């Protein structure tokens, strides 16, 4: 009996199945081979570690962002450790987000740190474990994977504060996956492939084939994203919002699957005191209209500079009648409305100015509305904390500005306190629901927060100098008020230097750290910060025990190791100094302030 003849269509189907199976088999073999060879990095947010006494803990994985950055630019999570065996009296919180959630410019004063101090003071009988799971330069495409990893660690609460990097972060519309950006499934497939060793190998090969100097070899912050210009009417922003919503929904699902609650926060941005980074005109302007617009705009700026507010207002309105899509013009109009006392009109214009900014480093109104919609659609699993409406209203004029944010998105100490104070009653309610607390206690006040977290004059000076360095580079230096901002922060640095040079300043600082450590005697960050301060102020002998204490708690914090090396060096213990430097260099040879190997 003759064998049945397969139709051409069936042959194609079988050939396709065979091709897919063969490709999958080859990829699996390549992946296995790379793993056996030790190539690449595990990309889970956490790793399991063992302390000297045998206790098993969860630690951060320093390479968790390796798929999304070159080895020179990998962004690191903040060090933490959690017991693998969670205590019945423990309440475990994960603060998820990017640099604003992480606490940039200094994670010692992050939202996670503020909340942990606040909760421990109010409920000393509960063991609070608050993990700072924010990482610079990531967005929700990466965050959903971090949330999945955190969901394995017996969480009680996820706090999501994310939105600033949705346009310019990994898998954004101006990135290498732009051709697939409209399709969420394609981006998820790309993200899945990137975390494999095969994906990491392809990334390494791609980088090696680039022309010399084609990619940066050091982190340059926002300067690295200046070409990612997206106008407010770009249709790709609709896809950004859709992807953001789906990623938030996945984060909520991870939390719910682990039995954790979710607080979904809208994101504060500096609208009152921070001009747009980049303004663009409407595309349909004629050369004559553009010239007329520019004349009105220049006249308005000159009038404002001379103090003629009414003329400035009229000139700007005349420019807006020609083209009202220019972000800087809209910002200036909003500021003038504030001077005239029309707060409602000012708020609308200043929000619109941020929305029109073509360098989209800030969460715009539509993304915050997306957060609100997702929270509303998942009301049983997530609770909205509308920080824009609540904390923002506490800022001067009811519009978020410099009192809450250092620059465009990063919270000041005051801003961090206000956000934590807004979150606190929601957490207190969750504690009651879980039977961990009987009453809803009150948080400490702002002055106590400064003491408990060791927000000393020295720490404030270091933040001022860090910010001043940023403001002297792009894109800040090119803003309309860039020179004034540099002048203001230069003056802050001078005042801080004068204060720190006063007789007895070191003793006063040490007393402040001691007060904070009296409340939190096992806080390794307070010990590290106090030790680093003493090294910087020429007291290495006093610094050494503090830094060694911090090292015993977290043995691979690079800031601790560098301060420890400098203390040994100042005391003449060069062998110990070289050993500490070597350990720091093994963690990150390009870390700022780290001397080259001898």
C-alpha positions as CSV (number, residue, x, y, z in Angstrom):
1,X,0.0,0.0,0.0
2,X,1.5,3.4,-1.0
3,X,2.2,5.9,1.7
4,X,-0.2,8.9,1.6
5,X,1.2,11.9,-0.2
6,X,1.3,15.1,1.9
7,X,-0.1,18.2,0.5
8,X,2.2,21.2,-0.1
9,X,0.4,23.1,2.7
10,X,1.0,20.3,5.2
11,X,4.6,20.1,4.2
12,X,5.0,23.8,4.9
13,X,3.4,23.4,8.3
14,X,5.6,20.5,9.2
15,X,8.7,22.3,7.9
16,X,7.7,25.3,10.0
17,X,7.3,23.2,13.2
18,X,10.6,21.5,12.6
19,X,12.3,24.9,12.0
20,X,10.9,26.3,15.2
21,X,11.8,23.2,17.2
22,X,15.4,23.2,15.8
23,X,15.8,26.9,16.5
24,X,14.5,26.5,20.1
25,X,16.9,23.5,20.6
26,X,19.9,25.4,19.3
27,X,19.0,28.4,21.5
28,X,18.6,26.2,24.5
29,X,22.0,24.6,23.9
30,X,23.7,28.0,23.4
31,X,22.0,29.2,26.6
32,X,23.2,26.2,28.5
33,X,26.7,26.5,27.1
34,X,27.0,30.1,28.1
35,X,25.8,29.3,31.6
36,X,28.2,26.5,32.0
37,X,31.0,28.8,30.8
38,X,30.0,31.4,33.3
39,X,29.2,34.1,30.8
40,X,26.8,36.9,31.7
41,X,25.0,37.5,34.9
42,X,22.0,36.3,36.9
43,X,19.4,39.1,36.5
44,X,17.1,38.5,39.4
45,X,16.7,41.5,41.7
46,X,17.8,39.4,44.7
47,X,20.4,36.8,45.5
48,X,20.6,34.4,48.5
49,X,23.6,35.0,50.8
50,X,24.9,33.5,54.1
51,X,26.2,35.6,57.0
52,X,29.2,34.7,59.1
53,X,27.0,33.1,61.7
54,X,25.2,30.9,59.1
55,X,22.1,33.0,58.9
56,X,20.6,33.0,55.4
57,X,19.5,36.4,54.0
58,X,18.3,37.9,50.8
59,X,20.6,40.5,49.3
60,X,20.4,42.8,46.3
61,X,21.9,41.6,43.1
62,X,24.3,44.2,41.8
63,X,23.9,43.0,38.2
64,X,20.1,42.9,38.0
65,X,20.1,45.6,35.3
66,X,22.9,44.1,33.2
67,X,20.5,43.3,30.3
68,X,19.6,46.9,29.8
69,X,23.0,48.7,30.1
70,X,26.5,48.1,29.0
71,X,28.9,46.8,31.8
72,X,30.3,50.3,32.3
73,X,26.8,51.8,32.8
74,X,25.0,49.2,34.8
75,X,22.8,50.8,37.4
76,X,23.0,49.3,40.9
77,X,20.3,48.7,43.5
78,X,20.7,50.1,47.0
79,X,22.3,47.5,49.4
80,X,19.9,45.7,51.7
81,X,19.5,42.4,53.5
82,X,16.4,40.6,54.6
83,X,16.1,37.4,56.6
84,X,15.1,34.4,54.5
85,X,13.0,33.3,57.4
86,X,10.5,36.1,57.9
87,X,9.4,36.7,61.5
88,X,5.7,36.5,62.3
89,X,5.9,40.0,63.7
90,X,7.6,41.4,60.6
91,X,5.9,43.7,58.1
92,X,7.8,43.8,54.8
93,X,7.5,46.7,52.4
94,X,9.1,47.2,48.9
95,X,9.3,50.7,47.5
96,X,9.4,50.3,43.7
97,X,10.4,52.9,41.1
98,X,13.4,54.6,39.5
99,X,15.7,57.4,40.8
100,X,12.9,59.4,42.4
101,X,11.8,56.4,44.4
102,X,15.5,55.4,45.1
103,X,16.1,58.8,46.8
104,X,18.5,60.4,44.4
105,X,20.7,62.4,45.0
106,X,21.3,60.6,48.3
107,X,19.5,57.3,49.1
108,X,20.2,57.7,52.8
109,X,17.2,60.0,52.8
110,X,15.0,58.0,50.5
111,X,11.3,57.4,50.9
112,X,12.1,53.8,52.1
113,X,14.4,55.2,54.8
114,X,11.8,57.8,55.9
115,X,9.0,55.3,56.0
116,X,11.0,52.8,58.0
117,X,12.0,55.3,60.6
118,X,8.5,56.7,60.8
119,X,6.9,53.3,61.2
120,X,9.4,52.0,63.7
121,X,8.9,55.1,65.9
122,X,5.1,54.7,65.8
123,X,4.9,50.9,66.2
124,X,8.0,49.8,68.0
125,X,6.5,46.3,68.6
126,X,6.5,45.5,64.9
127,X,9.6,44.5,62.9
128,X,9.5,46.7,59.9
129,X,11.6,45.7,56.9
130,X,11.4,48.4,54.2
131,X,13.4,47.7,51.0
132,X,14.5,50.4,48.7
133,X,13.8,48.7,45.4
134,X,14.3,51.9,43.3
135,X,17.0,51.9,40.6
136,X,18.2,54.9,38.5
137,X,17.2,55.1,34.9
138,X,14.8,52.1,34.8
139,X,11.1,52.3,34.0
140,X,8.0,50.0,34.3
141,X,9.2,47.6,31.7
142,X,12.1,46.7,34.0
143,X,10.2,47.3,37.2
144,X,7.6,44.6,36.6
145,X,10.4,42.0,36.6
146,X,11.8,43.5,39.9
147,X,8.2,43.3,41.3
148,X,8.0,39.6,40.3
149,X,11.3,38.9,42.2
150,X,10.1,40.9,45.3
151,X,6.9,38.9,45.3
152,X,8.9,35.8,46.2
153,X,10.1,37.4,49.4
154,X,6.9,37.3,51.4
155,X,5.9,41.0,50.9
156,X,3.1,42.7,52.8
157,X,3.1,45.9,50.8
158,X,4.3,47.3,47.4
159,X,4.6,51.0,47.1
160,X,4.8,52.0,43.4
161,X,6.2,55.5,42.6
162,X,7.0,55.3,38.9
163,X,6.5,57.3,35.7
164,X,9.4,59.6,35.0
165,X,11.4,57.3,32.7
166,X,8.6,55.8,30.6
167,X,9.5,57.7,27.5
168,X,13.3,57.8,27.8
169,X,14.0,54.6,29.7
170,X,14.5,51.0,28.5
171,X,12.1,50.0,25.6
172,X,11.0,53.6,25.2
173,X,9.8,55.0,21.8
174,X,13.3,56.4,20.9
175,X,15.2,53.3,21.8
176,X,16.6,50.4,19.7
177,X,13.2,48.6,19.9
178,X,11.4,51.5,18.3
179,X,10.2,49.4,15.3
180,X,8.3,47.1,17.6
181,X,7.2,49.7,20.1
182,X,3.5,49.6,19.2
183,X,3.3,46.0,20.2
184,X,3.4,45.2,23.8
185,X,3.9,41.4,23.2
186,X,7.0,42.2,21.1
187,X,8.5,44.3,23.9
188,X,7.8,41.6,26.4
189,X,9.5,39.1,24.1
190,X,12.5,41.4,23.8
191,X,12.6,41.9,27.5
192,X,12.5,38.1,28.1
193,X,15.3,37.5,25.6
194,X,17.4,40.3,27.0
195,X,17.6,38.6,30.5
196,X,18.9,35.4,29.1
197,X,22.7,34.7,28.8
198,X,22.1,34.5,25.0
199,X,20.6,37.9,25.0
200,X,23.5,39.3,27.0
201,X,25.9,37.7,24.6
202,X,24.2,39.3,21.6
203,X,24.3,42.6,23.4
204,X,28.0,42.3,24.1
205,X,28.7,41.3,20.5
206,X,26.7,44.3,19.3
207,X,28.6,46.7,21.5
208,X,32.0,45.2,20.4
209,X,31.0,45.8,16.7
210,X,30.2,49.5,17.3
211,X,32.7,52.1,16.1
212,X,35.2,53.2,18.7
213,X,33.6,55.9,20.9
214,X,30.2,54.9,19.6
215,X,28.9,54.3,23.1
216,X,29.7,56.0,26.4
217,X,32.1,54.4,28.8
218,X,30.9,56.2,31.9
219,X,27.5,57.2,33.3
220,X,26.7,60.8,32.4
221,X,23.2,61.0,33.8
222,X,20.6,62.9,31.8
223,X,23.2,64.1,29.2
224,X,23.0,60.6,27.7
225,X,19.3,61.1,26.6
226,X,19.4,64.5,25.0
227,X,18.6,63.1,21.6
228,X,15.5,61.4,22.7
229,X,13.2,64.3,21.8
230,X,9.5,63.5,21.7
231,X,6.9,66.2,21.1
232,X,3.7,66.4,23.1
233,X,1.6,65.4,20.0
234,X,3.8,62.4,19.0
235,X,1.4,59.5,18.5
236,X,3.9,57.1,20.1
237,X,3.0,58.6,23.5
238,X,-0.3,56.7,23.3
239,X,1.6,53.5,23.1
240,X,3.8,54.6,26.1
241,X,0.6,55.0,28.2
242,X,-0.7,51.7,27.1
243,X,2.5,49.9,28.0
244,X,2.7,51.7,31.3
245,X,-0.8,50.7,32.2
246,X,-0.2,47.1,31.4
247,X,3.1,47.0,33.3
248,X,1.4,48.6,36.4
249,X,-1.4,46.0,36.1
250,X,1.3,43.2,36.1
251,X,3.0,44.7,39.2
252,X,-0.4,44.7,41.0
253,X,-1.0,41.1,39.9
254,X,2.4,40.1,41.3
255,X,1.6,41.8,44.6
256,X,-1.8,40.3,44.8
257,X,-0.5,36.8,44.1
258,X,1.9,37.1,47.0
259,X,-0.8,38.4,49.4
260,X,0.6,41.9,49.4
261,X,-1.3,45.2,49.2
262,X,-0.4,47.8,46.7
263,X,-0.2,51.6,47.0
264,X,-0.1,53.1,43.5
265,X,1.1,56.7,43.7
266,X,0.9,59.6,41.3
267,X,4.3,61.2,40.7
268,X,5.2,64.7,41.8
269,X,7.1,66.9,39.4
270,X,8.5,70.4,39.7
271,X,6.1,72.6,37.8
272,X,6.2,76.0,39.6
273,X,10.0,76.5,39.7
274,X,11.5,74.4,36.9
275,X,11.3,75.5,33.3
276,X,11.0,73.0,30.4
277,X,14.2,71.4,29.1
278,X,13.3,71.7,25.4
279,X,10.6,73.7,23.7
280,X,9.5,73.2,20.1
281,X,7.2,75.2,17.8
282,X,4.1,74.0,16.0
283,X,5.1,72.4,12.7
284,X,2.7,74.5,10.6
285,X,4.2,77.9,11.4
286,X,5.2,80.0,8.4
287,X,8.5,81.9,8.6
288,X,6.6,85.2,9.0
289,X,4.6,83.8,11.9
290,X,7.7,82.4,13.5
291,X,9.4,85.8,13.2
292,X,6.3,87.6,14.6
293,X,6.1,85.1,17.5
294,X,9.8,85.6,18.3
295,X,9.3,89.4,18.4
296,X,6.5,89.1,20.9
297,X,8.4,86.6,23.0
298,X,11.6,88.7,23.1
299,X,9.5,91.8,24.0
300,X,7.9,89.8,26.9
301,X,11.2,88.6,28.2
302,X,12.7,92.1,28.1
303,X,9.6,93.6,29.9
304,X,9.7,91.0,32.6
305,X,13.4,91.5,33.2
306,X,12.8,95.2,33.7
307,X,9.9,94.6,36.1
308,X,7.1,95.6,33.7
309,X,4.8,92.6,34.4
310,X,1.8,93.9,32.6
311,X,3.6,94.5,29.3
312,X,5.3,91.1,29.6
313,X,1.9,89.4,30.1
314,X,0.5,91.2,27.0
315,X,3.5,90.3,24.9
316,X,3.4,86.6,25.9
317,X,-0.3,86.4,25.3
318,X,0.3,87.9,21.8
319,X,2.9,85.2,21.1
320,X,0.5,82.5,22.3
321,X,-2.1,83.7,19.9
322,X,0.3,82.7,17.1
323,X,1.7,79.5,18.7
324,X,0.7,78.3,22.2
325,X,2.6,75.0,21.9
326,X,5.9,76.4,22.9
327,X,6.8,75.0,26.4
328,X,8.9,77.8,27.7
329,X,6.3,80.4,26.6
330,X,3.7,78.5,28.4
331,X,5.9,78.3,31.5
332,X,6.5,82.0,31.5
333,X,2.8,82.7,31.1
334,X,2.1,80.4,34.1
335,X,4.6,82.2,36.3
336,X,3.1,85.6,35.4
337,X,-0.4,84.3,36.3
338,X,1.1,83.4,39.7
339,X,2.4,87.0,40.1
340,X,-1.1,88.2,39.2
341,X,-2.7,85.9,41.8
342,X,-4.6,83.7,39.5
343,X,-3.5,80.4,40.9
344,X,-6.0,78.3,39.0
345,X,-4.9,79.6,35.7
346,X,-1.2,79.4,36.7
347,X,-1.6,75.7,37.8
348,X,-3.1,74.8,34.4
349,X,-0.4,76.6,32.4
350,X,2.5,75.3,34.4
351,X,1.2,71.7,34.1
352,X,0.8,72.2,30.4
353,X,4.4,73.6,30.1
354,X,5.7,70.4,31.7
355,X,3.5,68.3,29.3
356,X,4.9,70.2,26.3
357,X,8.5,69.6,27.3
358,X,10.1,67.7,24.4
359,X,12.8,66.2,26.6
360,X,10.3,64.1,28.5
361,X,12.2,63.4,31.8
362,X,9.0,64.1,33.9
363,X,5.8,62.2,34.4
364,X,3.3,64.2,32.4
365,X,-0.4,64.7,33.2
366,X,-1.5,61.8,30.9
367,X,0.8,59.3,32.7
368,X,-0.5,60.4,36.1
369,X,-4.0,59.9,34.7
370,X,-2.9,56.5,33.6
371,X,-1.9,55.7,37.2
372,X,-5.3,56.9,38.4
373,X,-7.2,54.8,35.8
374,X,-5.2,51.6,36.7
375,X,-5.9,52.1,40.4
376,X,-9.6,52.7,39.7
377,X,-9.8,49.6,37.5
378,X,-8.1,47.5,40.2
379,X,-9.7,49.0,43.3
380,X,-9.8,45.7,45.1
381,X,-6.1,45.0,44.7
382,X,-4.6,48.5,44.6
383,X,-5.2,51.8,46.4
384,X,-4.5,55.1,44.7
385,X,-2.4,57.6,46.6
386,X,-2.8,60.8,44.6
387,X,0.3,62.6,45.8
388,X,-0.1,65.3,43.0
389,X,-3.4,66.3,44.5
390,X,-2.5,66.0,48.2
391,X,1.2,66.7,48.7
392,X,1.3,69.0,45.7
393,X,-1.3,71.2,47.3
394,X,1.0,71.7,50.4
395,X,3.6,73.3,48.2
396,X,3.8,77.1,47.9
397,X,0.8,78.3,45.9
398,X,-0.6,74.8,45.8
399,X,1.7,74.0,42.9
400,X,4.7,71.6,43.4
401,X,8.0,73.5,43.3
402,X,11.5,73.8,44.8
403,X,10.3,73.2,48.4
404,X,9.3,69.7,47.5
405,X,11.8,68.9,44.6
406,X,15.5,69.6,44.1
407,X,15.1,70.0,40.4
408,X,12.6,68.4,38.0
409,X,11.6,65.1,39.8
410,X,13.8,64.3,42.8
411,X,12.3,64.9,46.2
412,X,13.9,67.2,48.8
413,X,14.0,66.0,52.4
414,X,10.8,68.0,53.0
415,X,9.2,66.4,49.9
416,X,10.2,62.9,51.0
417,X,8.7,63.6,54.5
418,X,5.5,64.9,53.1
419,X,5.1,61.8,50.8
420,X,5.8,59.5,53.7
421,X,3.3,61.3,55.9
422,X,0.7,60.9,53.1
423,X,1.4,57.1,52.9
424,X,1.5,56.6,56.6
425,X,-2.2,56.3,57.3
426,X,-2.7,53.8,54.5
427,X,0.0,51.6,55.9
428,X,-1.4,52.0,59.4
429,X,-4.8,50.8,58.0
430,X,-3.1,47.8,56.4
431,X,-1.3,46.9,59.7
432,X,-4.8,46.8,61.4
433,X,-6.2,44.7,58.6
434,X,-3.4,42.2,59.1
435,X,-3.8,42.1,62.9
436,X,-0.4,43.6,63.6
437,X,-1.6,46.8,65.2
438,X,-4.6,47.7,67.3
439,X,-4.6,51.5,66.7
440,X,-3.6,54.0,64.0
441,X,-0.8,55.9,65.5
442,X,0.6,59.2,64.3
443,X,3.9,59.8,62.5
444,X,6.6,61.9,64.0
445,X,7.0,65.6,62.9
446,X,9.4,67.0,60.4
447,X,12.0,68.2,62.9
448,X,12.2,64.8,64.4
449,X,12.6,63.3,61.0
450,X,15.7,65.4,60.4
451,X,17.2,64.1,63.6
452,X,16.3,60.4,63.2
453,X,17.7,60.2,59.7
454,X,20.8,62.1,60.5
455,X,20.1,64.9,58.0
456,X,23.0,67.0,59.2
457,X,24.6,70.1,57.9
458,X,27.4,67.9,56.5
459,X,24.9,65.7,54.5
460,X,23.1,68.8,53.2
461,X,26.4,70.2,52.0
462,X,27.3,67.0,50.2
463,X,23.9,67.1,48.5
464,X,24.4,70.8,47.5
465,X,27.7,70.1,45.9
466,X,26.4,67.0,44.1
467,X,23.5,69.0,42.7
468,X,25.7,72.0,41.8
469,X,27.8,69.6,39.7
470,X,24.7,68.4,37.8
471,X,23.4,71.9,37.2
472,X,26.6,72.9,35.6
473,X,26.1,70.3,32.8
474,X,23.5,69.6,30.2
475,X,20.6,69.8,30.0
476,X,20.3,72.0,33.1
477,X,22.9,74.6,32.1
478,X,20.9,75.4,28.9
479,X,17.7,76.1,30.6
480,X,16.4,79.7,30.8
481,X,17.2,79.9,34.5
482,X,20.3,77.8,34.4
483,X,22.7,80.5,35.4
484,X,20.5,81.7,38.3
485,X,20.2,78.2,39.6
486,X,23.9,77.7,39.5
487,X,24.4,80.9,41.3
488,X,21.8,80.0,44.0
489,X,23.4,76.5,44.6
490,X,26.9,77.9,44.6
491,X,25.8,80.3,47.4
492,X,24.3,77.3,49.3
493,X,27.5,75.5,49.0
494,X,29.4,78.5,50.3
495,X,27.1,78.9,53.3
496,X,27.4,75.2,54.1
497,X,31.2,75.4,53.9
498,X,31.2,78.4,56.2
499,X,29.0,76.6,58.7
500,X,31.2,73.5,58.6
501,X,34.3,75.5,59.2
502,X,33.1,76.9,62.5
503,X,34.9,75.9,65.7
504,X,33.2,72.8,67.2
505,X,31.4,71.9,64.0
506,X,32.7,68.3,64.0
507,X,31.6,67.8,67.6
508,X,28.2,69.1,66.8
509,X,27.9,66.8,63.8
510,X,29.0,63.8,65.7
511,X,26.5,64.6,68.4
512,X,23.7,64.8,65.8
513,X,24.7,61.4,64.4
514,X,24.9,60.0,67.9
515,X,21.4,61.2,68.6
516,X,20.1,59.5,65.4
517,X,22.0,56.3,66.3
518,X,20.5,56.3,69.8
519,X,17.1,55.8,68.2
520,X,18.4,53.4,65.6
521,X,21.5,51.7,67.1
522,X,21.7,49.0,64.4
523,X,21.4,51.3,61.4
524,X,24.5,50.6,59.2
525,X,23.8,53.7,57.0
526,X,24.0,56.0,60.0
527,X,27.2,54.4,61.0
528,X,28.7,54.7,57.5
529,X,27.6,58.3,57.1
530,X,29.0,59.4,60.5
531,X,32.3,57.6,59.7
532,X,32.5,59.1,56.2
533,X,32.0,62.6,57.7
534,X,34.8,62.0,60.3
535,X,37.2,60.9,57.6
536,X,36.4,63.9,55.5
537,X,37.0,66.2,58.5
538,X,40.3,64.7,59.5
539,X,39.2,62.3,62.3
540,X,40.1,58.9,60.9
541,X,40.7,57.2,64.3
542,X,37.1,58.1,65.4
543,X,35.8,57.1,62.0
544,X,37.3,53.7,61.8
545,X,35.1,51.8,64.3
546,X,31.9,53.3,62.8
547,X,33.0,52.3,59.3
548,X,33.9,48.8,60.5
549,X,30.5,48.5,62.1
550,X,28.8,49.4,58.8
551,X,31.1,46.9,57.0
552,X,30.0,44.1,59.3
553,X,26.4,44.7,58.4
554,X,26.9,45.2,54.6
555,X,30.3,44.0,53.5
556,X,30.2,45.1,49.9
557,X,28.9,48.7,50.0
558,X,31.4,50.6,47.9
559,X,31.0,53.9,49.8
560,X,31.8,52.2,53.0
561,X,34.8,50.5,51.6
562,X,36.2,53.8,50.1
563,X,35.7,55.6,53.3
564,X,37.3,52.7,55.2
565,X,40.3,52.8,52.9
566,X,40.8,56.5,53.4
567,X,40.6,56.1,57.1
568,X,43.3,53.4,57.1
569,X,45.4,55.5,54.7
570,X,45.2,58.5,57.0
571,X,46.3,56.3,59.9
572,X,49.2,55.0,58.0
573,X,47.8,51.5,57.6
574,X,48.5,51.3,53.8
575,X,48.2,47.6,53.5
576,X,44.7,47.7,55.0
577,X,43.9,50.7,52.8
578,X,45.0,48.9,49.7
579,X,42.9,45.9,50.6
580,X,39.8,48.0,51.0
581,X,40.5,49.9,47.8
582,X,41.0,46.6,46.0
583,X,37.6,45.3,47.2
584,X,35.9,48.5,46.1
585,X,37.7,48.3,42.7
586,X,36.4,44.7,42.3
587,X,32.9,45.9,42.8
588,X,33.1,48.9,40.3
589,X,36.5,50.0,39.0
590,X,35.0,53.2,37.5
591,X,33.3,54.4,40.7
592,X,33.7,58.2,41.2
593,X,36.5,59.0,43.7
594,X,38.1,55.6,43.5
595,X,41.9,55.9,42.9
596,X,43.4,53.7,40.1
597,X,45.1,50.5,41.0
598,X,48.8,50.7,41.8
